[in-house]
Amino acid sequence: MPDALDFEQPLLELETRIVALQADDSPQVREEVVKLQERLARLRQRTYASLSAWQRTQLARHPRRPHTRDFIRLLFEEFVELHGDRLYGDDAAVVGGLARFAGRGVVVIGHQKGRDTREKLARNFGMPHPEGYRKALRLMQLADKFGKPVLTFVDTPGAYPGIGAEERGQAEAIARNLRAMAGLGVPLVAVVTGEGGSGGALAIGMGNRVLMLEYAIYSVISPEGCAAILWGDASKAPEAAESMKITAPDLLRLGVIDAIVPEPLGGAHRDWEGAARHLREALLGELAALAGRPREALVGERYEKFRRIGAFEEAPMPAPQT
């Protein structure tokens, strides 16, 4: 178990013990290994069936979790990456281009965090600048022009909050994307694959269907940021995560997302191919359900979907004082 998390330590100890015993091929040892493997399977089921919100957050951020380019390689054929926003530059934190999915032409857009230190710096840890969102907008407009469905993969801590990004219109770029997605005349399916952080996630996530991988998270702010604001102590992030309802089951119950895509036992980082198979099935089903819908229906359904999110009630007006 590379990069095992703290709650996975009991699993790691059992796995290590099994590996050590497998060096001995005697009948007694083989019998002991079988018993340990059965015990390990039961422990895995118990562990991952009762994860807390903070533990799911750790899985969503796992350094070996598949990123957008990994899913592109596993899911699509003939991918052609397109670069630049035709205004300022190319943002490596957002990747996108043309591809074929199950024989059908699509436009793919997603955040890219990076794997090692060099790539993380080059990708700005998956935090886009305005030019990244403008690149995504250009690709969505291209899809609309040629009638291609849009598939987006959301995995970002949030939009980059640096001075340069603000000077180049970060908020305006996100707002423009939201407006464009609201009127997009082709099917748009968004998948939260890891972290879905605030407007930085929503800027490519306003889909007719919004899916989440089983151990992904989606929120208006990180648990650490929430804890720092509410209690002045970022170490209370686990408590904040529980209160924020950021997990896939919570968000499905609240109507923020439409479906949960199951992950292999232990998380997508343990089995990229297995995670991609589940995601392929989900995307095929959603695209089939949206196929043939007229532009007006797609726009109207998307509008109504996001208008329904959230619950509120109007407080009665106070009686005038005499």
Secondary structure, DSSP 8 states (H G I E B T S, - for coil): -TT--GGGHHHHHHHHHHHHHTT---HHHHHHHHHHHHHHHHHHHHHHHS--HHHHHHHHT-TTS--HHHHHHHH-EEEEE----SSS---TTEEEEEEEETTEEEEEEEE---SSHHHHHHTGGG---HHHHHHHHHHHHHHHHHT--EEEEEEES-S---HHHHHTTHHHHHHHHHHHHHT--S-EEEEEEEEEEHHHHHTTT--SEEEEETT-EEESS-HHHHHHHHHS-GGGHHHHHHHHT-BHHHHHHHTS-SEEE---TT-GGG-HHHHHHHHHHHHHHHHHHHTT--HHHHHHHHHHHHHHSS------------
